[in-house]
Amino acid sequence: MNIKKIAQLAGVSVSTVSKIINDYPEISEDTKERVRKIMAETGYIPSNSAKTLATKTSHLIGVIFAGKLNIDMTHPFFIEVVNAFKKQMGILGYDLLFFSNEKFQGRGDYPARCRHFHVDGCILLSGEELEPAIRELDESEIPCVGVDLTLTGPNSAHINSDNFVMAELVANHLAGLGYREFGYLGSTETSEMSRDRETGFRQALAKRGFAVREDWFIHAGSFYEEAGYAAMRRLLDSGGPRPRAVWAASDELAFGAHRALGESGLRIPEDIALVGCDDIEASRYIRPALTTIRQDKETIGKLAALLLFDLINRQGGLPAVQVKPELIVRQSCGAANRP
């Protein structure tokens, strides 16, 4: 039994049945009673799509891991953001629908698939090498919020930690510890997040009168541990001078660099100090424990949900929100060894 058959048995349109399911007041009581009686006799239970016909809302939110080199459900930073987002959207009465970033035959790209599933809005989580369909979605009528991904469309907003404040915190802390030679491990040149952190770090160092050696600023290719390991090996194997302190654009990059330094017989922080970014849980358990930048993942996820809710309900709101980061000092920077 489906909504079309109910409409036929009751002699009304499908949209009328949907309005009765959603208790619209303009339908006469006689019609409501007739349709509800048929539904009860046939055991018909309205589906979400039947309810959506009349309300034009599905209470579904699309979750998209953007980009060809996309982060995924194993990424410790983004999974905490998504969990906080999920909890807040649940409080607001929404469920989540996770999209694959692969194309599905006959369903088109993200805008078409969002319309196919009648999602009320989307959260987009930053990745690398963004597909054109991401920008098409940003420019569409579908409300969207980007996390670490700038969106400028008519129904879009974005949220991130302030990458330039992060860079200032790291540069100020390391310079205060007496370091003068600095390296940086980023993701790709096309990554907005990595690029902003690198630009901010360069500016913060220049402001303090420190020169930047280009061969110490490395694009690792991703934010993951193996990329950090390969990047640090490349730096160490070059045979030239080494930086005394390195900032990695993610904790996972720092973990990879940590492993490469250990295999090379170099000590952290005595030979090279190391700072990460994200403050994922594992950063406090490696030895020496990782000094890092804490991003408030709970707040980012919650505010992303509230931003999207305002967009869905056309309540205005801010097009961009930045969350203040915090420096977490542990052993890997050498602060404990300073007088």
C-alpha positions as CSV (number, residue, x, y, z in Angstrom):
1,M,0.0,0.0,0.0
2,N,1.3,3.5,-0.9
3,I,0.0,7.1,-0.8
4,K,-1.1,6.9,-4.5
5,K,-3.3,3.9,-3.8
6,I,-4.8,5.6,-0.7
7,A,-5.6,8.6,-2.9
8,Q,-7.4,6.4,-5.5
9,L,-9.5,4.6,-2.8
10,A,-10.5,7.9,-1.3
11,G,-11.2,9.7,-4.5
12,V,-8.8,12.6,-3.8
13,S,-5.4,13.7,-5.0
14,V,-2.0,12.5,-3.7
15,S,-1.3,16.0,-2.4
16,T,-4.6,16.0,-0.4
17,V,-3.6,12.8,1.3
18,S,-0.2,14.3,2.1
19,K,-1.8,17.4,3.6
20,I,-4.1,15.2,5.7
21,I,-1.0,13.2,6.9
22,N,0.5,16.5,8.0
23,D,-2.7,17.8,9.5
24,Y,-3.2,20.8,7.2
25,P,-6.3,22.8,8.4
26,E,-7.7,23.7,4.9
27,I,-8.9,20.1,4.3
28,S,-12.5,19.5,5.2
29,E,-13.3,17.2,8.3
30,D,-15.3,14.9,6.1
31,T,-12.4,14.3,3.7
32,K,-10.0,13.9,6.6
33,E,-12.2,11.3,8.2
34,R,-12.7,9.4,5.0
35,V,-9.0,9.2,4.2
36,R,-8.0,8.4,7.7
37,K,-10.5,5.6,7.8
38,I,-9.1,4.1,4.6
39,M,-5.5,4.4,6.0
40,A,-6.6,2.6,9.2
41,E,-8.4,-0.2,7.3
42,T,-5.5,-0.8,5.0
43,G,-2.8,-0.5,7.7
44,Y,-1.0,2.2,5.7
45,I,1.8,4.0,7.6
46,P,2.9,7.3,6.1
47,S,6.5,7.4,4.9
48,N,8.7,10.4,5.3
49,S,8.4,11.1,1.6
50,A,4.6,11.3,1.9
51,K,5.0,13.9,4.6
52,T,7.5,15.8,2.6
53,L,5.1,16.2,-0.3
54,A,3.0,18.7,1.6
55,T,5.5,20.3,4.0
56,K,8.3,20.7,1.4
57,T,10.7,19.7,4.3
58,S,12.3,16.4,4.9
59,H,14.1,17.2,8.1
60,L,17.2,15.6,6.5
61,I,20.6,17.2,6.4
62,G,23.2,16.2,3.8
63,V,26.7,15.6,5.0
64,I,29.4,15.9,2.3
65,F,33.1,15.3,2.6
66,A,34.2,17.6,-0.1
67,G,37.0,17.1,-2.6
68,K,38.7,14.4,-4.5
69,L,41.3,13.9,-1.7
70,N,38.6,14.1,0.8
71,I,38.8,13.6,4.6
72,D,36.6,10.9,5.8
73,M,35.0,9.3,8.8
74,T,38.4,8.2,10.1
75,H,39.7,11.7,10.5
76,P,39.8,12.4,14.3
77,F,39.2,16.2,14.0
78,F,36.3,16.1,11.6
79,I,34.6,13.1,13.3
80,E,34.4,15.1,16.5
81,V,33.0,18.1,14.6
82,V,30.4,15.8,12.9
83,N,29.4,14.2,16.2
84,A,28.8,17.7,17.8
85,F,26.9,18.7,14.6
86,K,24.8,15.6,14.7
87,K,23.8,16.1,18.4
88,Q,22.7,19.7,17.8
89,M,20.8,18.9,14.6
90,G,19.1,16.0,16.5
91,I,17.9,18.5,19.2
92,L,16.6,20.7,16.4
93,G,14.7,17.7,14.9
94,Y,16.8,16.7,12.0
95,D,18.5,13.5,10.8
96,L,21.7,13.2,8.8
97,L,22.2,11.7,5.3
98,F,25.8,11.0,4.3
99,F,26.7,11.4,0.7
100,S,29.5,9.5,-1.1
101,N,31.7,11.7,-3.2
102,E,31.5,9.2,-6.0
103,K,29.1,9.9,-8.8
104,F,26.0,7.7,-9.0
105,Q,24.7,6.8,-12.4
106,G,21.5,8.7,-13.2
107,R,21.6,10.9,-10.1
108,G,24.0,13.5,-11.2
109,D,26.2,15.6,-8.9
110,Y,25.6,17.1,-5.5
111,P,22.9,19.6,-6.3
112,A,20.9,17.0,-8.2
113,R,21.3,14.4,-5.5
114,C,20.4,16.9,-2.8
115,R,17.1,17.6,-4.7
116,H,16.6,13.9,-5.3
117,F,16.7,13.2,-1.5
118,H,14.9,16.5,-0.6
119,V,17.5,17.5,1.9
120,D,16.7,20.7,3.7
121,G,20.4,21.7,3.8
122,C,24.0,20.5,3.8
123,I,27.1,20.6,5.8
124,L,30.3,20.5,3.7
125,L,33.6,19.4,5.3
126,S,36.8,20.7,3.8
127,G,38.8,18.5,1.5
128,E,41.4,18.9,-1.3
129,E,40.9,19.4,-5.1
130,L,37.2,20.5,-4.8
131,E,34.9,19.2,-7.5
132,P,33.0,21.8,-9.6
133,A,29.8,20.4,-8.1
134,I,30.8,21.8,-4.7
135,R,30.7,25.3,-6.1
136,E,27.5,24.6,-8.0
137,L,26.0,23.5,-4.7
138,D,27.3,26.6,-3.0
139,E,25.6,28.8,-5.6
140,S,22.3,26.8,-5.5
141,E,19.1,27.5,-3.5
142,I,20.1,24.7,-1.0
143,P,21.2,26.1,2.3
144,C,24.9,25.1,3.0
145,V,27.4,25.5,5.8
146,G,31.1,24.9,5.1
147,V,33.5,23.7,7.8
148,D,37.1,24.9,7.1
149,L,35.7,25.7,3.6
150,T,34.8,29.2,2.5
151,L,31.3,29.4,0.9
152,T,30.0,32.6,-0.6
153,G,26.7,31.5,-2.2
154,P,23.3,33.2,-1.6
155,N,22.2,30.6,0.9
156,S,25.6,29.6,2.4
157,A,27.7,30.3,5.4
158,H,31.0,28.9,6.7
159,I,32.8,28.4,10.0
160,N,36.4,27.7,11.0
161,S,39.1,28.3,13.6
162,D,41.1,31.5,12.9
163,N,44.1,30.1,11.0
164,F,46.0,33.4,11.2
165,V,45.5,33.5,15.0
166,M,46.9,29.9,15.2
167,A,50.0,30.9,13.3
168,E,50.5,34.0,15.5
169,L,50.2,31.8,18.6
170,V,52.8,29.3,17.3
171,A,55.3,31.9,16.1
172,N,55.0,33.9,19.3
173,H,55.5,30.8,21.5
174,L,58.4,29.3,19.6
175,A,60.2,32.7,19.3
176,G,59.7,33.2,23.0
177,L,61.5,29.9,23.6
178,G,64.5,31.2,21.7
179,Y,64.1,29.4,18.4
180,R,65.2,31.2,15.2
181,E,65.1,28.7,12.4
182,F,61.6,27.5,11.5
183,G,60.0,24.9,9.2
184,Y,56.4,24.2,8.2
185,L,54.6,21.0,7.1
186,G,51.4,21.7,5.2
187,S,49.0,19.7,3.0
188,T,48.7,20.8,-0.7
189,E,49.1,24.2,-2.3
190,T,45.4,24.1,-3.2
191,S,44.2,23.5,0.4
192,E,42.6,26.7,1.7
193,M,43.2,25.6,5.3
194,S,46.8,24.7,4.8
195,R,47.5,27.8,2.7
196,D,46.0,30.2,5.3
197,R,48.1,28.6,8.1
198,E,51.3,28.8,6.0
199,T,50.6,32.4,5.0
200,G,49.8,33.4,8.6
201,F,53.0,31.6,9.8
202,R,55.1,33.4,7.2
203,Q,53.6,36.8,8.2
204,A,54.1,36.1,11.9
205,L,57.8,35.2,11.4
206,A,58.4,38.1,9.1
207,K,56.9,40.5,11.7
208,R,59.5,39.2,14.2
209,G,62.4,39.7,11.7
210,F,62.9,36.0,10.9
211,A,63.8,34.8,7.4
212,V,62.0,31.9,5.8
213,R,63.9,29.2,4.1
214,E,61.7,27.8,1.3
215,D,63.2,24.3,1.5
216,W,61.9,24.1,5.1
217,F,58.3,24.9,4.1
218,I,57.0,21.7,2.6
219,H,53.7,20.7,1.1
220,A,53.2,17.1,2.2
221,G,50.3,16.3,-0.1
222,S,47.6,15.6,2.6
223,F,47.0,16.1,6.3
224,Y,47.6,12.5,7.2
225,E,50.4,10.8,9.1
226,E,52.1,9.1,6.2
227,A,52.4,12.4,4.3
228,G,54.0,13.9,7.4
229,Y,56.5,11.1,7.6
230,A,57.4,11.4,4.0
231,A,57.8,15.2,4.2
232,M,60.0,15.1,7.2
233,R,62.1,12.3,5.6
234,R,62.5,14.5,2.6
235,L,63.7,17.4,4.7
236,L,66.1,15.3,6.7
237,D,67.5,13.4,3.6
238,S,68.3,16.7,1.8
239,G,71.6,16.8,3.7
240,G,71.4,20.5,4.4
241,P,70.9,22.5,7.6
242,R,67.8,21.6,9.6
243,P,65.2,23.9,11.2
244,R,65.2,24.0,15.0
245,A,61.4,24.1,15.2
246,V,58.7,22.8,12.9
247,W,54.9,23.6,12.9
248,A,52.8,20.9,11.3
249,A,49.4,21.9,10.0
250,S,47.7,18.9,11.6
251,D,48.5,16.6,14.5
252,E,48.6,13.7,12.1
253,L,51.2,15.4,10.0
254,A,53.1,16.0,13.3
255,F,52.8,12.3,14.2
256,G,54.4,11.3,10.9
257,A,57.2,13.8,11.4
258,H,57.7,12.5,15.0
259,R,58.2,9.0,13.6
260,A,60.7,10.2,10.9
261,L,62.7,12.1,13.5
262,G,62.8,9.1,15.8
263,E,64.0,6.8,13.0
264,S,66.7,9.3,12.2
265,G,68.0,9.3,15.8
266,L,67.0,12.9,16.3
267,R,65.5,13.9,19.6
268,I,62.3,16.0,20.2
269,P,62.7,18.8,21.3
270,E,66.5,18.7,21.9
271,D,67.3,18.5,18.1
272,I,64.0,19.7,16.5
273,A,61.0,21.1,18.4
274,L,57.6,20.0,17.0
275,V,54.2,21.7,17.2
276,G,50.9,20.2,15.8
277,C,47.4,21.5,15.1
278,D,44.0,20.2,16.1
279,D,44.6,18.7,19.6
280,I,43.2,15.3,18.8
281,E,43.2,12.9,21.7
282,A,46.3,11.0,20.6
283,S,48.4,14.1,20.8
284,R,48.6,13.9,24.6
285,Y,49.7,10.3,24.6
286,I,52.7,10.2,22.3
287,R,56.1,10.8,23.9
288,P,57.1,13.5,24.2
289,A,53.5,14.7,24.3
290,L,52.7,17.1,21.4
291,T,52.4,20.8,21.9
292,T,49.6,21.8,19.6
293,I,46.8,24.2,18.7
294,R,43.4,23.2,20.1
295,Q,40.4,23.8,17.9
296,D,37.1,23.8,19.8
297,K,35.6,21.0,17.9
298,E,32.4,20.9,20.0
299,T,31.7,24.6,19.4
300,I,32.5,24.3,15.7
301,G,30.0,21.5,15.2
302,K,27.3,23.1,17.3
303,L,27.6,26.5,15.7
304,A,27.6,24.9,12.2
305,A,24.2,23.3,13.1
306,L,22.8,26.6,14.4
307,L,24.0,28.5,11.3
308,L,22.4,25.9,9.0
309,F,19.2,25.9,11.0
310,D,19.0,29.7,10.5
311,L,19.6,29.4,6.8
312,I,17.0,26.7,6.4
313,N,14.4,28.9,8.2
314,R,15.5,32.1,6.5
315,Q,16.4,33.7,9.8
316,G,19.4,35.5,8.4
317,G,22.5,35.2,10.5
318,L,26.2,35.6,9.9
319,P,27.8,34.5,6.6
320,A,31.1,33.6,8.4
321,V,32.0,32.6,12.0
322,Q,35.5,32.2,13.3
323,V,36.2,30.2,16.5
324,K,39.2,31.2,18.7
325,P,41.9,28.6,18.8
326,E,44.1,27.9,21.9
327,L,47.8,27.0,22.3
328,I,48.2,23.8,24.3
329,V,51.8,23.5,25.6
330,R,53.2,20.1,26.2
331,Q,56.8,18.6,26.0
332,S,57.5,18.5,22.2
333,C,58.2,22.3,22.0
334,G,60.9,22.2,24.7
335,A,59.1,24.6,27.0
336,A,59.7,22.2,29.9
337,N,63.5,22.4,29.3
338,R,63.7,26.2,29.4
339,P,64.5,27.9,32.7
